[in-house]
């Protein structure tokens, strides 16, 4: 998680979105705003730490956004997802829970409650994450090629570096993970969502 957690707010009502941004940024969060579900899915690339999403939106509903998130092949699929909705029906709740929604916040918004729920979810998510290290961009690139079955010499050509540099990056990852081989490192990184395979 970043020093200032990034919150993706997917909300089609400009006034509500503006209020969300104001409150969350006053509380020390970074905000990423999307005006509809399609834009929200595109903004997954900005790697938010938590997602707040309206249910009823044009082009793609909140349920569609949640479904796309949970299908993601990266660690993004475990990001806490909270619906902000005026819909309190049992059917809506069941559908959301089946898709993997973490919580509901009903409109009209109680911003004090919203901030506490966000903080709580971020804390829980951080505690559940077994990752206490980070990979550099070069380590990620090297391990991605290892996962695709490339040799160090092949990877050196692909990354435009020496074979020794490739082995250095791979060895660093092996050490960080506490595993014995490059294959084990690649598998573990893939399972943790640190690399795309």
N, C-alpha and C positions, 0 to 999 in steps of 0.2 A: 504494500500500500504506500502511496506517496505521502510526503510530509503533510501536505494539505490534501486530504482525500478529495478525489474528483467525483462529483455527482452528476450523472446524466439525467436531465429533466426533460422528459418527453411529454409535452403539453401543447395542445392546439389552441388554447385560449390565451392570447397575448397578455392579458391583464394578470391571469393566474401565474403564467410563466415568469412575468416580471417580478411579481411578489415573491415567488419561490426563490428566484435568483437573489433578490435583495436580502431576504431572511437568511438563506444558507450562506451567502458570502459574509454577512455580518457575523455569523457564527464560526467563520474561519474555514469554510469549505470552498473549493474551486467548483464552478458550475460549467456544464456543457449543456447547451440548450438545443432541442430539436422541436420543430413545429408540427411534426406529424410522425406516424410510425415508420414510414420509409426512411425519412431523414434520421430518425432514431437508430434504426438498424445500421445505417451508414456510419453513424458516430460511435458505434462499438469500437471502431478502429482507434479511437482516442483512449481506449482502455480505462473506462470508468471504474471506480471502486464500488459504486452502488448505483442502481438505476431506479428513478421514480418515474412512473408512467401512468398517464391517463388511460382509461379503458376505451372510451368512445371517441375515436378520432377518424378523420377522413383518410382514405387511401389504404390504411392498414390499422386495424384495431390494436389495442394493447395486448389482446390475446395473441395476435399474430406476431407482435414484437417479442413477447415472452417465448413463444414457440421457436422463433429464430434464434434467440439467445441460448436456449437450452440445447439446441441442435449444434451449437458451435463446437468445433473440434479443439478449441484451446481452453486455457484455464478461465476464460471469460464466462464460460457456461456456469461457473459456480458463483459468479458475482451476485450479491443479494439484489433481489428484484422486488420492489414495492409498488403496488397499485395505488394510485390516487383516484378515487372514484365517487360518484354520487350514487352508483349502483350498489345496493346492499343486499340484493337478493341472494338466497341460498344457492341458486343455480350458478350465479356468477362466481360466488366464492368457491363452489365445488370445481367448476371449470378451471379457475385460476390455480387452485391448489394442485389439481391433477397435472397442470402444465409446469408446476414448480415455483409458483409465486411464494415469496417469503412472508409477506405481510400486506395488510390493507390499511389505508388511511382514507377516511371518508370526508367528503366535502359537505358543508363548508369546513375548510381546513383549520385545525387547531395547531398553529405553528410551533408552539412550545412542545406539544406532544410529538409533532412531526420531527423536530430536531432530536428529541430524546430517542425516538424509534430509530432514526438514522444512526445516531451514535452507538446505540445498542447493537444494531445489526453489523456495523463496521467492526466493533470490538469482537463480536462472536465470530465473524468471518476471519478476522486476523488470527484468532486463537485456533481456528480449525485448519488454517493453512500450514502444512508441514514444511513450508519452504522458508528457510532462514538464511538464504544466500541469494545472490543475483548472478546471472550470467552476463558477460559483456556481449556486445554485438558480434564480435569476432568468434567468441566461444559458441554463441547460438548458431551462427552460420556454419561453423565447423561441425558441430554436433548434428545439425540438420542433414548435412551431407553424409555423415557417418550413418545416420538412421536410414539413409537411402542406399546404403551399401557401397559407398565410394571409399577407395583406399586413400591413404594420406597423400600419395603422389597425385592422384586424381583431384583431390580437394585443393591441393596447392595450386594446381593449374586453374581450377574454377575460382579460387579466391585471389589469384594473382599474388601469392606469397610463396615463401620457401616451404618445403616439406617439414623442415625443422620448426618453423613457426606454427604450422598446423598441429604438429605433435605437442608443442608447448601449450596451445589452447586446449587441446583434448585432455592433456595431463592435468591441467588446472581444473577442468570440470570433474574428472575422475576424483581428484583430491577433495573438491568441494562436496561431492556427493558421498564420499566414503565407499566407493565401489571399486572393483578390481579391474574391470576391463572397459574399453571404449563402447562395446556393445551394451553392457549393463548401464553405462552412463546415458547412452542414447535412449534406451528403453525407459529408464527412470525419468528422464527429461520429457519424453513424449507423454508418459502417464501423468506427469505433473502439469502438462500443458505449456511447458517452457519452449518447446519447439513444435513446429508443424511438420507432419510427416506425409 
